[in-house]
Amino acid sequence: MAAAVDLERLLSAVELSCACCLQHFTEPVRLTGCGHSFCRACIVTYCKGRQRAGCPLCREGFELKDLRPNRELAALVNLVLKEVQGEELETRHEPGPSRDVACNDQSSAGRRPGEKEEEIWDISKQLETTAETIHLLRTDLSKTKEYASQIKSQITKDFCCMKEYVERQERNTLRFIEQEQKAAQQKIEETIHQLCVEMNKLTDIKTQTSNLSERHRYKGSPSTVDKITLDEKLNVVKTAVEDLKRKLEILLLEKYARQFLPAQPPDLYQEKNVCSLSPESAAKNPEPMISSPFSQWADDVTFDLTRVYERLAITAQNRKVMVSSYPTDYEPSPNRFCISQVMCSQSFSTGCHYWEVITKDSDGWAVGVAHEMIGKRDKLGRTEHSWCVEWLGPKKQLSAWHRDKETLLHKDKPLKVGIFLELQKKTVSFYSITDKEMLLHTFEINSSNPLYPAFWLYSLERNGSLTINHTNCK
């Protein structure tokens, strides 16, 4: 009797009949979208001739490939059928009233499910969805760990290769210097020996010719000894090492630009005199500081991260700008240039100001000053409120530009350019800096607005850089 009651509760809570054939499920399948179940043969017949159909109960679209076997429901149907068959065998040996009860049970089993069935179905569906979500999240977590491990391994491998290369170059360079030093030492010792022999010969000649009125001039004078060029060879090595450093810096910026970019842009209106630099900062200067007649007006200028083209990378405490093979990860800025130009953060509206730019590492460049409102696509020297001196690599010529007018200067390429801005006289002058200053060109300025140091780099297909140099204060 208790088994019959449990069976009746089960049949009232779970729908075991197909909505298409109204019979107990045969090989039940479930639609992945809405979760409703039907006999496989019924739903295949229902979809015959259609690639996509709507669920017979809720009209949610599905395709035959969305069918999934409902093994739990199949097992439940088989269990119920066995129980029903067992009860029918028992009722055949019982009196009429019991037969009526069995009929009532069967009629109860055939009735439509109610709210309780829907609640159980919703809970089951939620459990299934949650389990699938957990499985997907665990799969994603595993993939993320594997990907991160691969990236870390690749970066470690890259840096190991770079370190091995640098160490190998260091060993080779030191070995070369040692060999050259030994060779030079051997030459010097041989020269000293030759000079000693020559001195002995000269002493003998002097003794033999002491009574002559004119002294015999010996052809093998020490002045004919060739000068040893060790310094020149060492300078070649030093230049090669500096070139290697520059290439490695460019490589790091191209592959790991995000990690090496400054995290915080400098104050846009910071004006700081170079005389206040700490000894630690001075030790990091790219070139030795040379006293200049203009050093009393020297200013500490730095590149502005909000006014630089995305294919130009800024390093060395915002004092060096170089061409990058890939766009850098700068913060969005409405003032960012759309061409390969950059401006400094500092501006000048009164007084005298001076700064220097190292240009030897670029085949094409322009240095000058510009008004703050220069357009994002306006090239330096081609507008009314910008002035510059420009070296164009392919043409191998130096020229001055203002208002799109070119003035050829007929000078060699300067390796360092000094810019002297005299706002009282309304002039800006450009100098080639070597052992002394050589005037390249002077512009008269017709603007009363604040002016910013501005720069342009030619050809993004080549590696080039400009560096703001420190200038000593008198």
ZAMARGU-4260 file (C-alpha; in steps of 0.2 Angstrom, whole numbers, plus 5000, padded with zeros to 4 digits):
<rodrens>
0) 5000/5000/5000 | 5014/5012/5004 | 5023/5008/4987 | 5006/5013/4979 | 5005/5029/4988
5) 5024/5034/4984 | 5021/5029/4965 | 5005/5040/4965 | 5015/5055/4972 | 5029/5052/4959
10) 5017/5052/4945 | 5008/5068/4951 | 5025/5077/4952 | 5033/5072/4936 | 5026/5072/4919
15) 5031/5055/4910 | 5020/5057/4895 | 5026/5065/4878 | 5017/5081/4873 | 5016/5075/4855
20) 5010/5057/4857 | 5002/5058/4874 | 5011/5041/4878 | 5024/5037/4890 | 5041/5043/4884
25) 5051/5032/4872 | 5069/5036/4870 | 5066/5054/4877 | 5077/5068/4871 | 5079/5086/4879
30) 5080/5103/4869 | 5095/5112/4875 | 5087/5129/4874 | 5070/5128/4884 | 5074/5111/4892
35) 5057/5102/4887 | 5058/5084/4883 | 5049/5073/4869 | 5051/5056/4861 | 5065/5056/4849
40) 5053/5049/4835 | 5040/5062/4839 | 5051/5077/4838 | 5060/5070/4822 | 5044/5068/4814
45) 5038/5085/4820 | 5054/5093/4812 | 5053/5084/4796 | 5056/5095/4781 | 5062/5110/4792
50) 5080/5115/4796 | 5074/5125/4812 | 5057/5123/4821 | 5049/5130/4837 | 5046/5119/4853
55) 5029/5112/4853 | 5026/5118/4870 | 5034/5135/4871 | 5039/5139/4853 | 5057/5143/4857
60) 5067/5139/4841 | 5079/5124/4840 | 5087/5113/4827 | 5089/5094/4827 | 5107/5096/4832
65) 5101/5104/4848 | 5093/5087/4854 | 5101/5079/4869 | 5097/5062/4877 | 5087/5063/4893
70) 5094/5048/4901 | 5087/5052/4919 | 5069/5054/4912 | 5071/5037/4902 | 5077/5028/4918
75) 5062/5036/4928 | 5050/5030/4915 | 5056/5013/4915 | 5055/5012/4934 | 5038/5018/4934
80) 5032/5006/4920 | 5039/4991/4930 | 5030/4997/4946 | 5014/4999/4937 | 5016/4982/4929
85) 5019/4974/4946 | 5004/4983/4953 | 4993/4976/4939 | 4998/4958/4942 | 4994/4961/4961
90) 4977/4968/4957 | 4972/4953/4946 | 4972/4942/4962 | 4962/4955/4973 | 4943/4958/4975
95) 4934/4972/4965 | 4937/4986/4977 | 4955/4984/4976 | 4953/4984/4957 | 4944/5000/4958
100) 4958/5008/4969 | 4971/5002/4955 | 4960/5011/4942 | 4960/5026/4952 | 4979/5025/4954
105) 4981/5023/4935 | 4969/5038/4932 | 4979/5048/4944 | 4995/5043/4935 | 4988/5050/4919
110) 4983/5067/4925 | 4993/5083/4920 | 5007/5089/4931 | 5004/5105/4942 | 5014/5118/4950
115) 5025/5107/4960 | 5032/5098/4944 | 5036/5115/4937 | 5045/5120/4953 | 5055/5104/4953
120) 5059/5106/4934 | 5065/5124/4937 | 5077/5118/4951 | 5084/5104/4941 | 5087/5116/4927
125) 5096/5128/4938 | 5107/5115/4945 | 5111/5109/4928 | 5116/5126/4922 | 5126/5130/4938
130) 5136/5114/4936 | 5139/5118/4917 | 5145/5136/4922 | 5157/5129/4936 | 5164/5117/4923
135) 5167/5131/4910 | 5175/5142/4923 | 5187/5128/4929 | 5192/5125/4911 | 5195/5144/4908
140) 5205/5145/4924 | 5216/5130/4918 | 5218/5138/4901 | 5223/5155/4909 | 5236/5147/4920
145) 5243/5138/4905 | 5244/5154/4894 | 5252/5164/4908 | 5265/5150/4911 | 5269/5151/4892
150) 5271/5170/4892 | 5282/5169/4907 | 5293/5156/4899 | 5294/5166/4883 | 5299/5182/4892
155) 5312/5173/4902 | 5319/5165/4887 | 5320/5182/4878 | 5329/5190/4892 | 5341/5176/4894
160) 5345/5177/4876 | 5348/5196/4877 | 5359/5194/4893 | 5369/5180/4885 | 5372/5191/4869
165) 5377/5206/4880 | 5389/5195/4891 | 5397/5188/4875 | 5399/5205/4867 | 5407/5211/4884
170) 5419/5196/4884 | 5424/5199/4866 | 5426/5218/4868 | 5437/5216/4883 | 5447/5203/4874
175) 5449/5214/4860 | 5455/5229/4871 | 5467/5217/4880 | 5474/5211/4863 | 5476/5229/4857
180) 5484/5234/4873 | 5497/5220/4872 | 5500/5224/4854 | 5503/5242/4858 | 5514/5238/4873
185) 5525/5227/4862 | 5526/5241/4849 | 5531/5254/4862 | 5544/5242/4870 | 5551/5239/4852
190) 5551/5258/4849 | 5560/5261/4865 | 5573/5248/4861 | 5576/5255/4844 | 5577/5273/4851
195) 5590/5266/4864 | 5600/5259/4849 | 5598/5275/4840 | 5604/5285/4855 | 5620/5274/4856
200) 5623/5277/4837 | 5621/5296/4839 | 5633/5296/4854 | 5646/5287/4844 | 5643/5299/4829
205) 5644/5314/4841 | 5661/5308/4848 | 5668/5304/4830 | 5663/5321/4823 | 5666/5332/4839
210) 5680/5341/4829 | 5670/5346/4814 | 5662/5363/4812 | 5645/5357/4807 | 5637/5343/4816
215) 5632/5328/4806 | 5613/5326/4805 | 5608/5307/4807 | 5595/5302/4795 | 5587/5289/4807
220) 5580/5302/4819 | 5567/5297/4832 | 5555/5309/4823 | 5553/5296/4810 | 5545/5284/4822
225) 5527/5281/4818 | 5514/5286/4831 | 5504/5272/4838 | 5486/5274/4835 | 5479/5264/4850
230) 5467/5278/4855 | 5459/5278/4838 | 5456/5259/4840 | 5449/5261/4857 | 5437/5275/4851
235) 5430/5263/4838 | 5427/5250/4851 | 5418/5263/4862 | 5407/5269/4848 | 5402/5251/4844
240) 5397/5248/4863 | 5387/5264/4863 | 5378/5258/4847 | 5375/5241/4855 | 5367/5250/4870
245) 5356/5260/4859 | 5350/5245/4849 | 5346/5235/4864 | 5336/5250/4871 | 5326/5250/4855
250) 5323/5232/4856 | 5317/5232/4873 | 5305/5247/4869 | 5298/5238/4854 | 5294/5221/4863
255) 5290/5227/4880 | 5285/5245/4878 | 5271/5245/4891 | 5283/5239/4905 | 5296/5253/4902
260) 5285/5268/4899 | 5283/5280/4913 | 5267/5277/4923 | 5264/5295/4927 | 5265/5310/4915
265) 5275/5325/4922 | 5267/5342/4927 | 5263/5351/4910 | 5268/5368/4917 | 5283/5363/4927
270) 5298/5374/4925 | 5314/5369/4934 | 5332/5375/4931 | 5345/5362/4927 | 5356/5369/4941
275) 5345/5361/4954 | 5348/5344/4948 | 5354/5331/4960 | 5371/5323/4958 | 5362/5306/4955
280) 5352/5314/4940 | 5368/5322/4933 | 5377/5305/4934 | 5363/5298/4922 | 5366/5311/4908
285) 5368/5304/4891 | 5382/5316/4887 | 5395/5325/4898 | 5390/5342/4903 | 5400/5356/4895
290) 5400/5373/4901 | 5392/5385/4888 | 5391/5404/4886 | 5372/5401/4887 | 5372/5390/4902
295) 5366/5404/4913 | 5349/5404/4904 | 5349/5385/4903 | 5332/5377/4906 | 5327/5359/4911
300) 5315/5354/4898 | 5307/5337/4896 | 5295/5328/4883 | 5276/5329/4886 | 5268/5312/4886
305) 5251/5320/4881 | 5259/5329/4865 | 5269/5314/4857 | 5264/5303/4842 | 5260/5285/4847
310) 5274/5278/4836 | 5287/5288/4846 | 5293/5281/4863 | 5300/5292/4877 | 5313/5286/4889
315) 5327/5292/4900 | 5316/5302/4912 | 5307/5310/4898 | 5323/5316/4890 | 5324/5304/4875
320) 5312/5301/4861 | 5315/5287/4848 | 5305/5279/4834 | 5296/5263/4839 | 5291/5249/4827
325) 5274/5247/4836 | 5262/5260/4844 | 5265/5264/4862 | 5253/5262/4876 | 5250/5281/4880
330) 5234/5287/4889 | 5221/5295/4877 | 5224/5313/4874 | 5215/5326/4863 | 5231/5335/4860
335) 5241/5320/4854 | 5250/5322/4837 | 5245/5312/4822 | 5262/5314/4814 | 5279/5310/4821
340) 5281/5325/4832 | 5283/5329/4851 | 5283/5345/4861 | 5290/5348/4879 | 5279/5351/4894
345) 5287/5368/4898 | 5282/5384/4890 | 5291/5401/4890 | 5283/5418/4888 | 5296/5430/4895
350) 5315/5431/4898 | 5329/5421/4890 | 5330/5402/4889 | 5342/5390/4882 | 5342/5371/4879
355) 5352/5358/4869 | 5347/5343/4859 | 5358/5328/4854 | 5354/5325/4835 | 5368/5313/4830
360) 5357/5297/4832 | 5344/5303/4819 | 5346/5304/4800 | 5331/5316/4799 | 5325/5328/4812
365) 5318/5346/4815 | 5321/5356/4832 | 5312/5372/4836 | 5298/5381/4845 | 5280/5382/4842
370) 5264/5389/4849 | 5253/5378/4860 | 5239/5378/4847 | 5249/5370/4833 | 5237/5357/4825
375) 5239/5339/4828 | 5243/5337/4809 | 5253/5353/4807 | 5272/5350/4803 | 5284/5361/4813
380) 5290/5376/4803 | 5275/5375/4791 | 5264/5387/4801 | 5264/5405/4806 | 5268/5401/4824
385) 5282/5388/4823 | 5300/5390/4819 | 5313/5376/4816 | 5330/5371/4809 | 5328/5354/4800
390) 5340/5341/4793 | 5333/5330/4780 | 5343/5314/4778 | 5340/5309/4759 | 5344/5327/4753
395) 5359/5329/4765 | 5355/5347/4768 | 5352/5359/4783 | 5338/5372/4781 | 5327/5384/4792
400) 5308/5384/4791 | 5295/5396/4795 | 5277/5398/4787 | 5281/5384/4775 | 5296/5394/4768
405) 5313/5386/4767 | 5330/5394/4769 | 5345/5383/4764 | 5359/5385/4777 | 5373/5376/4767
410) 5381/5369/4783 | 5386/5352/4788 | 5374/5341/4799 | 5376/5347/4817 | 5378/5333/4830
415) 5371/5344/4844 | 5360/5359/4842 | 5358/5373/4855 | 5342/5384/4855 | 5342/5401/4862
420) 5326/5410/4865 | 5326/5429/4868 | 5308/5434/4871 | 5313/5452/4875 | 5321/5454/4858
425) 5308/5442/4850 | 5321/5431/4842 | 5326/5412/4842 | 5343/5407/4837 | 5350/5390/4833
430) 5368/5385/4836 | 5379/5370/4831 | 5387/5364/4847 | 5404/5356/4845 | 5419/5363/4855
435) 5411/5380/4853 | 5395/5387/4847 | 5392/5391/4829 | 5377/5401/4824 | 5366/5392/4811
440) 5351/5404/4809 | 5341/5417/4819 | 5322/5420/4817 | 5312/5435/4822 | 5297/5430/4832
445) 5280/5438/4829 | 5270/5429/4842 | 5266/5435/4860 | 5259/5418/4865 | 5269/5406/4876
450) 5281/5395/4866 | 5285/5377/4868 | 5301/5367/4863 | 5295/5356/4848 | 5303/5342/4838
455) 5300/5331/4823 | 5308/5314/4818 | 5309/5309/4800 | 5304/5292/4793 | 5296/5279/4805
460) 5304/5265/4795 | 5321/5269/4803 | 5327/5269/4820 | 5331/5286/4826 | 5331/5297/4842
465) 5333/5314/4849 | 5340/5317/4867 | 5338/5333/4877 | 5356/5336/4884 | 5360/5344/4901
470) 5369/5360/4901 | 5381/5366/4915 | 5377/5382/4924 | 5391/5394/4926
</rodrens>
